[in-house]
Amino acid sequence: MALSNKPYKGTRDFFPPDMRIHNAIFSSLSKVVENYGYEQYNGPMLESFDLYAAKTGEEIVNAQLYHFEDRGKRRVAVRPEMTPTLARMVSQQVQELPKPIRWFSLPNLWRYERPQRGRLREHWQLNVDLLGGDTRLADSEILSLAFNLISEFKGQEHIQIHINHRGLVNFVFQDQLGLSAEQALQVSKAVDARPKIGEAAYEKWLSDQGVNSDQAIKLEAFFKSDFTSLCENYPCEAIDDLKAIFKNLECSEAHKVLIFDPMIMRGLDYYTGLVFEIFDTSPENNRAMFGGGRYDNLIGLFGKHQLSGVGFGMGDVTLRNFLETHKLMPAIQAPIDYFVALTNKDYWSYSQQICKVLRVKGHSVYEALSDVKLANQFKQAHKLNSKFVIIVGEDEVAQKQFQLKELATGEQKTYALSELEALD
C-alpha cells in the first residue's frame, strides 16, 4: 500500500512560495521588535512535562499537550508555548543578565486540538517578553510594540486592543464577591471559554463552582461596567495600573484602539497583572488574533530569585488570516536574479565563471544542468520569475562574451565577460 502524501492533520507543508511569504512576514516582525532593542533566543522543542504541569493552563496540559516517556523513562512534552522555556532559561542567568531583559523568539509550537480557521496543531509564533523594569512602563511598551507590529503591515485601522487586569478580576471575584482563590480561577477560565462553549455550559460551569444567583448577577454587572464606573466602584491597585497604562499611551497611536474590556481573562494560570488581546474588527474575521499579559511568579519556580515579566505570542495562522482578509499580504517574487542557460554541456565550465562572479556580487543564480532546447529553458526561467537569462553559445565562448536577456522587456544585449562585474 502506498504511503499517503498528505501532512499530519493540523500541520502544513510549506512549499517554496509559502516559505517565501512565511519568511517575509517573520522578517518584518523581527525588524520591528529588534528596533525596540529585543534580542532573539531559542530553546529546545522538548521540555520536561513538569515544566508545563506547574503553571500552564489545565486545558493545555490535560487535553492538548503532546507528551511521551523517552527511553530513559523521563516524562517529556513537545512545547505548546514558549514562556515556560523562557522563564527556565532566564533563571539560569538571572543575576548576570542586564535588566530589563528584552527577548523574542520564533518557535514552532504544538497543541492537540481540533483544526479550524485560525487554529492548527502546529503553528509558528512570534514570542516577545520584557522582564524587569517599572511594571507600568513595561506593560505600556509591550502594548505599543504589539500595535506597531500590526501597523508594520498597514493594518492598524482594522484592530482593537482589549485590556484587563487579573488583579482587578481577583479583587472583584474574591474581595467583592467572596469567591475562594480556586473558585476565582475557575470562574476566570469559564469566562475565557464562554464564547466557545455557549451560555448554557458557561452557567453550568459557574453553578458547579458554587457561584450562586446573586454572585452571578454581580458578575454580569461587573462585565458590563465601563472603566469610569469601575474606577469609582472598585478602587484597587489594579485600577491604578490600568489608569497609568492609558496615560502612558496617550502619546502613542496605540491609544486610539485601546479599550478596557473586563471580559478579557486569558486562560493561562501564570498571568498576574495586565492581560490583553488584539482583535480584528472585520466582520469577515472578527476574532482575537493574539494576546498576552503580565506574569510575576514564573522565574521563582526555578529558584529563590523573582523577576516580573510581561509578554505576548503572535501566531502565524491568525496573522496570515488577518493579512489575507484585509488584502495586506506582502507581494513576494521568487528570489532568482539570473537564469544561466546551457546550450551545450561542454560550455558548463565557462558558465561557471559567470555564476561565480554573480554570486560573489550577492545575486541569486539558477543554473541549468541540461542542454535541452533553449525554448524550454526560457519557459523554466519564466516559471521561476527570473529577471534575466544569460545565454552562452559557441561564439560567446570563443570571444569571451555572453548574451543577457531581460525577461520583462525582452531586451537582449551582448556583453564582454570583463563587463560582468559592472552588472547590477
C-alpha positions as CSV (number, residue, x, y, z in Angstrom):
1,M,0.0,0.0,0.0
2,A,1.4,3.4,-1.0
3,L,2.1,5.9,1.8
4,S,-0.1,9.0,2.0
5,N,1.5,12.2,0.7
6,K,-0.7,14.4,2.9
7,P,0.8,16.1,6.0
8,Y,-0.2,15.1,9.5
9,K,-3.6,16.5,10.4
10,G,-3.4,20.1,11.7
11,T,0.0,20.7,10.1
12,R,1.1,22.3,6.9
13,D,3.6,21.7,4.1
14,F,5.5,24.9,3.2
15,F,6.3,24.8,-0.5
16,P,8.8,27.4,-1.7
17,P,6.1,30.1,-2.4
18,D,4.6,29.6,1.0
19,M,8.1,29.7,2.6
20,R,8.9,32.9,0.9
21,I,5.8,34.5,2.4
22,H,6.4,33.0,5.8
23,N,10.0,34.3,5.9
24,A,8.9,37.7,4.7
25,I,6.3,38.0,7.4
26,F,8.6,36.9,10.2
27,S,11.4,39.1,8.8
28,S,9.1,42.1,9.1
29,L,8.1,41.1,12.6
30,S,11.7,40.6,13.7
31,K,12.7,44.0,12.3
32,V,10.1,45.8,14.5
33,V,11.0,44.0,17.8
34,E,14.7,44.5,17.1
35,N,14.1,48.2,16.7
36,Y,12.8,48.1,20.2
37,G,16.1,46.6,21.4
38,Y,14.9,43.0,21.7
39,E,17.3,40.1,21.1
40,Q,16.4,36.7,19.7
41,Y,16.7,33.5,21.6
42,N,15.6,29.9,21.2
43,G,15.1,26.8,23.2
44,P,14.5,23.0,22.8
45,M,11.4,21.6,21.2
46,L,11.2,19.0,24.0
47,E,10.9,20.0,27.7
48,S,10.1,18.2,30.9
49,F,6.4,17.5,31.3
50,D,6.6,19.1,34.8
51,L,7.5,22.4,33.3
52,Y,4.0,22.8,31.9
53,A,2.2,20.9,34.6
54,A,3.4,23.5,37.1
55,K,1.8,26.6,35.6
56,T,0.3,26.2,32.1
57,G,-3.5,26.0,31.9
58,E,-5.3,22.8,32.7
59,E,-6.9,22.6,29.2
60,I,-3.4,22.6,27.6
61,V,-1.9,20.1,30.0
62,N,-4.8,17.7,30.2
63,A,-6.2,17.8,26.6
64,Q,-3.7,19.5,24.2
65,L,-0.2,18.5,25.3
66,Y,1.8,16.1,23.1
67,H,3.8,14.1,25.7
68,F,5.6,10.8,25.9
69,E,8.0,8.8,28.0
70,D,11.5,8.7,26.5
71,R,13.9,5.8,26.5
72,G,15.3,7.0,29.8
73,K,11.9,6.8,31.4
74,R,11.6,10.6,31.6
75,R,8.3,12.2,31.0
76,V,8.8,14.6,28.1
77,A,6.5,17.1,26.4
78,V,6.6,18.8,23.0
79,R,6.4,22.6,23.7
80,P,2.9,24.0,23.5
81,E,4.0,27.5,24.3
82,M,7.3,29.3,24.9
83,T,7.0,31.4,28.1
84,P,7.9,28.5,30.5
85,T,11.0,27.8,28.4
86,L,11.9,31.5,28.6
87,A,11.5,31.5,32.4
88,R,13.6,28.4,32.7
89,M,16.4,29.9,30.6
90,V,16.3,33.3,32.3
91,S,16.5,31.7,35.7
92,Q,19.9,30.2,34.8
93,Q,21.5,33.6,34.4
94,V,19.0,35.9,36.1
95,Q,21.8,37.7,38.2
96,E,24.1,38.2,35.3
97,L,21.6,39.4,32.6
98,P,21.3,43.2,32.2
99,K,17.8,44.4,33.2
100,P,15.3,44.8,31.8
101,I,15.6,41.7,29.7
102,R,14.1,42.1,26.2
103,W,14.0,38.8,24.3
104,F,12.0,37.4,21.4
105,S,11.7,34.0,19.7
106,L,10.1,32.5,16.6
107,P,9.4,28.9,17.7
108,N,7.0,26.3,16.2
109,L,4.6,25.1,18.9
110,W,2.3,22.0,19.2
111,R,-1.1,21.6,20.7
112,Y,-3.5,18.7,20.1
113,E,-6.7,20.4,19.2
114,R,-9.4,20.4,16.5
115,P,-8.0,22.1,13.4
116,Q,-10.1,25.0,12.3
117,R,-9.8,28.5,10.8
118,G,-7.0,30.3,12.8
119,R,-6.1,27.2,14.8
120,L,-3.9,24.3,13.8
121,R,-2.0,21.6,15.8
122,E,1.4,23.1,14.8
123,H,2.0,26.7,14.2
124,W,4.8,29.2,14.3
125,Q,4.7,32.1,16.7
126,L,6.5,35.4,17.5
127,N,7.0,35.5,21.3
128,V,8.0,38.8,22.8
129,D,8.9,39.2,26.5
130,L,10.1,42.0,28.7
131,L,11.4,41.1,32.2
132,G,12.2,43.7,34.8
133,G,11.8,47.5,34.8
134,D,8.9,49.5,36.1
135,T,5.9,47.3,35.6
136,R,3.6,50.0,34.3
137,L,6.1,51.3,31.8
138,A,6.9,47.8,30.7
139,D,3.2,47.0,30.2
140,S,2.9,50.2,28.1
141,E,5.9,49.3,26.0
142,I,4.6,45.8,25.2
143,L,1.2,47.2,24.1
144,S,2.8,49.8,22.0
145,L,5.1,47.2,20.4
146,A,2.1,44.9,19.7
147,F,0.3,47.8,18.0
148,N,3.4,48.6,15.9
149,L,3.7,45.0,14.7
150,I,0.3,45.3,13.1
151,S,1.0,48.8,11.8
152,E,4.1,47.5,10.1
153,F,1.7,45.7,7.7
154,K,-0.6,48.8,7.5
155,G,-3.3,47.0,9.4
156,Q,-3.7,49.4,12.4
157,E,-7.2,50.6,11.2
158,H,-8.6,47.1,11.5
159,I,-7.8,46.3,15.1
160,Q,-8.7,47.0,18.7
161,I,-6.6,46.2,21.8
162,H,-8.8,45.0,24.6
163,I,-7.1,45.1,28.1
164,N,-8.0,44.0,31.6
165,H,-6.1,43.2,34.8
166,R,-6.0,39.9,36.7
167,G,-5.5,41.9,39.9
168,L,-8.8,43.7,39.2
169,V,-10.5,40.4,38.4
170,N,-9.2,38.8,41.7
171,F,-10.3,41.9,43.6
172,V,-13.8,41.7,42.3
173,F,-14.1,37.9,42.5
174,Q,-12.6,37.4,45.9
175,D,-12.8,40.6,47.8
176,Q,-16.2,41.8,46.5
177,L,-18.0,38.5,45.7
178,G,-16.3,36.3,48.4
179,L,-15.2,33.6,46.0
180,S,-12.2,31.4,47.1
181,A,-9.0,31.6,45.1
182,E,-9.8,28.3,43.4
183,Q,-13.4,29.5,42.6
184,A,-12.0,32.7,41.2
185,L,-9.5,30.8,39.0
186,Q,-12.3,28.5,37.7
187,V,-14.7,31.4,37.0
188,S,-12.0,33.3,35.1
189,K,-11.5,30.1,33.0
190,A,-15.2,29.9,32.4
191,V,-15.4,33.5,31.3
192,D,-12.4,32.9,29.0
193,A,-14.1,29.9,27.4
194,R,-17.6,31.4,27.3
195,P,-17.6,32.4,23.6
196,K,-16.6,28.9,22.7
197,I,-18.8,26.8,25.0
198,G,-22.1,28.8,24.9
199,E,-24.3,30.3,27.7
200,A,-25.7,27.0,29.0
201,A,-22.3,25.4,29.5
202,Y,-21.0,28.7,31.0
203,E,-23.8,28.9,33.5
204,K,-23.4,25.2,34.5
205,W,-19.6,25.8,35.0
206,L,-20.4,28.7,37.4
207,S,-23.0,26.6,39.2
208,D,-20.6,23.7,39.5
209,Q,-18.1,26.0,41.2
210,G,-20.7,27.1,43.8
211,V,-21.5,30.5,42.3
212,N,-25.0,31.5,43.5
213,S,-27.5,33.6,41.6
214,D,-26.7,36.7,43.5
215,Q,-23.0,36.4,42.7
216,A,-23.8,35.6,39.1
217,I,-25.8,38.8,38.8
218,K,-23.0,40.8,40.3
219,L,-20.6,39.2,37.9
220,E,-22.6,40.3,34.9
221,A,-22.8,43.8,36.3
222,F,-19.0,43.9,36.5
223,F,-18.7,42.6,33.0
224,K,-21.0,45.3,31.7
225,S,-19.3,48.2,33.6
226,D,-17.3,50.8,31.8
227,F,-13.9,51.9,33.1
228,T,-15.1,55.1,34.7
229,S,-17.6,53.4,36.9
230,L,-15.1,50.7,37.8
231,C,-12.7,53.3,38.9
232,E,-15.4,54.6,41.3
233,N,-16.8,51.3,42.5
234,Y,-13.7,49.1,42.7
235,P,-10.7,51.2,43.9
236,C,-7.6,49.0,44.0
237,E,-4.0,48.9,42.8
238,A,-5.0,47.2,39.6
239,I,-7.2,50.1,38.6
240,D,-4.2,52.4,39.3
241,D,-2.1,50.2,37.0
242,L,-4.7,50.5,34.2
243,K,-5.0,54.3,34.6
244,A,-1.3,54.6,34.3
245,I,-1.2,52.5,31.2
246,F,-3.9,54.5,29.5
247,K,-2.0,57.7,30.4
248,N,1.4,56.4,29.3
249,L,0.0,55.5,25.9
250,E,-1.7,58.9,25.2
251,C,1.3,59.8,23.2
252,S,1.1,56.6,21.1
253,E,-1.0,55.7,18.1
254,A,-2.0,52.6,20.1
255,H,-4.1,54.8,22.4
256,K,-6.7,55.2,19.6
257,V,-7.5,51.5,19.6
258,L,-7.1,50.8,23.3
259,I,-10.2,49.5,25.1
260,F,-10.9,48.4,28.6
261,D,-12.7,45.0,28.5
262,P,-13.5,43.2,31.8
263,M,-14.3,40.0,29.9
264,I,-10.6,39.5,28.9
265,M,-9.2,36.8,31.2
266,R,-6.6,34.8,29.3
267,G,-6.7,31.1,30.3
268,L,-3.1,30.5,31.4
269,D,-2.6,30.2,35.1
270,Y,0.5,32.3,35.4
271,Y,-0.9,35.7,34.5
272,T,-1.0,38.1,37.5
273,G,-1.5,41.6,36.1
274,L,-2.2,43.2,32.8
275,V,-3.9,40.8,30.3
276,F,-4.8,41.8,26.7
277,E,-6.0,40.6,23.3
278,I,-5.7,42.2,19.9
279,F,-9.0,41.8,17.9
280,D,-9.6,42.0,14.2
281,T,-12.7,44.3,13.8
282,S,-13.6,43.0,10.3
283,P,-16.9,41.1,10.2
284,E,-15.3,38.5,8.0
285,N,-12.6,37.7,10.6
286,N,-14.0,39.1,13.8
287,R,-11.9,37.3,16.4
288,A,-9.0,37.6,18.8
289,M,-5.8,37.4,16.8
290,F,-3.2,37.2,19.6
291,G,-2.6,38.3,23.2
292,G,-0.6,38.1,26.4
293,G,-0.1,39.6,29.8
294,R,2.0,40.0,32.9
295,Y,3.4,37.1,34.8
296,D,5.2,37.8,38.1
297,N,5.9,34.4,39.6
298,L,7.3,32.2,36.8
299,I,11.0,32.8,37.4
300,G,10.6,31.9,41.1
301,L,9.6,28.4,40.1
302,F,13.3,27.7,39.4
303,G,14.9,29.1,42.5
304,K,14.8,32.0,45.0
305,H,15.1,34.8,42.5
306,Q,12.0,36.6,41.4
307,L,11.7,38.7,38.2
308,S,8.5,40.1,36.9
309,G,7.7,39.8,33.2
310,V,5.2,40.8,30.5
311,G,4.8,39.4,27.0
312,F,2.7,38.0,24.2
313,G,2.7,35.4,21.5
314,M,1.5,36.2,17.9
315,G,0.7,33.1,15.9
316,D,1.4,32.9,12.2
317,V,-2.0,31.4,11.3
318,T,-4.2,34.1,12.7
319,L,-1.8,36.8,11.5
320,R,-1.9,35.4,7.9
321,N,-5.8,35.2,8.1
322,F,-5.8,38.9,9.1
323,L,-3.5,39.9,6.3
324,E,-5.5,38.0,3.7
325,T,-8.8,39.4,5.0
326,H,-7.6,43.0,4.6
327,K,-5.5,42.3,1.4
328,L,-2.3,43.2,3.2
329,M,-0.3,40.2,2.3
330,P,3.3,41.1,1.1
331,A,3.9,40.6,-2.6
332,I,6.8,38.2,-2.9
333,Q,8.6,37.2,-6.0
334,A,10.9,34.2,-6.5
335,P,14.4,35.2,-5.5
336,I,16.1,34.4,-8.8
337,D,18.1,37.2,-10.4
338,Y,19.8,35.3,-13.2
339,F,18.9,32.1,-15.0
340,V,22.1,30.8,-16.8
341,A,21.0,28.7,-19.8
342,L,23.1,25.8,-21.0
343,T,23.2,25.4,-24.8
344,N,25.9,22.7,-24.7
345,K,27.3,20.7,-21.8
346,D,30.8,21.5,-23.0
347,Y,30.2,25.1,-22.0
348,W,29.3,24.4,-18.4
349,S,32.8,25.3,-17.1
350,Y,32.6,28.7,-18.9
351,S,29.2,29.3,-17.4
352,Q,30.6,28.5,-14.0
353,Q,32.9,31.6,-14.3
354,I,29.8,33.8,-14.9
355,C,27.9,32.2,-12.0
356,K,30.8,32.6,-9.6
357,V,31.2,36.4,-10.3
358,L,27.4,37.0,-10.0
359,R,27.1,35.0,-6.7
360,V,30.1,36.9,-5.2
361,K,28.3,40.1,-6.0
362,G,25.3,38.8,-4.0
363,H,22.9,37.8,-6.8
364,S,20.9,34.6,-6.8
365,V,21.8,32.5,-9.8
366,Y,19.8,29.5,-11.1
367,E,22.0,27.3,-13.4
368,A,20.6,24.9,-16.0
369,L,22.0,21.5,-15.7
370,S,21.0,20.0,-19.0
371,D,21.2,21.3,-22.6
372,V,17.5,20.8,-23.5
373,K,16.0,23.1,-26.1
374,L,16.6,26.8,-25.3
375,A,12.9,27.5,-25.7
376,N,12.2,25.0,-22.8
377,Q,14.9,26.7,-20.7
378,F,13.2,30.1,-21.2
379,K,9.9,28.6,-20.1
380,Q,11.7,27.4,-16.9
381,A,13.1,30.9,-16.4
382,H,9.6,32.4,-16.7
383,K,8.2,29.9,-14.1
384,L,11.0,30.9,-11.7
385,N,10.2,34.6,-12.3
386,S,13.9,35.2,-13.1
387,K,14.8,38.7,-14.0
388,F,17.4,37.9,-16.6
389,V,18.6,35.0,-18.7
390,I,22.2,34.6,-19.6
391,I,23.0,32.7,-22.8
392,V,26.3,31.3,-23.8
393,G,26.9,29.7,-27.2
394,E,29.9,28.7,-29.3
395,D,30.6,32.3,-30.5
396,E,30.3,33.7,-27.0
397,V,32.8,31.2,-25.6
398,A,35.2,31.9,-28.4
399,Q,35.0,35.6,-28.0
400,K,34.7,35.6,-24.2
401,Q,31.3,37.1,-24.2
402,F,27.7,36.3,-23.1
403,Q,24.2,37.4,-24.0
404,L,21.9,38.9,-21.4
405,K,18.1,39.0,-21.9
406,E,15.8,40.9,-19.6
407,L,12.6,38.8,-19.5
408,A,10.2,41.7,-18.6
409,T,11.1,43.8,-21.6
410,G,12.6,41.2,-24.0
411,E,15.7,43.4,-24.5
412,Q,18.8,41.3,-25.3
413,K,22.4,42.5,-25.5
414,T,25.8,41.0,-25.8
415,Y,28.5,41.8,-23.2
416,A,32.2,41.0,-22.9
417,L,33.0,38.7,-20.0
418,S,35.1,41.5,-18.5
419,E,31.9,43.6,-18.2
420,L,30.2,41.1,-15.9
421,E,31.5,43.0,-12.7
422,A,29.6,46.1,-13.8
423,L,26.2,44.4,-14.0
424,D,23.7,45.4,-11.3
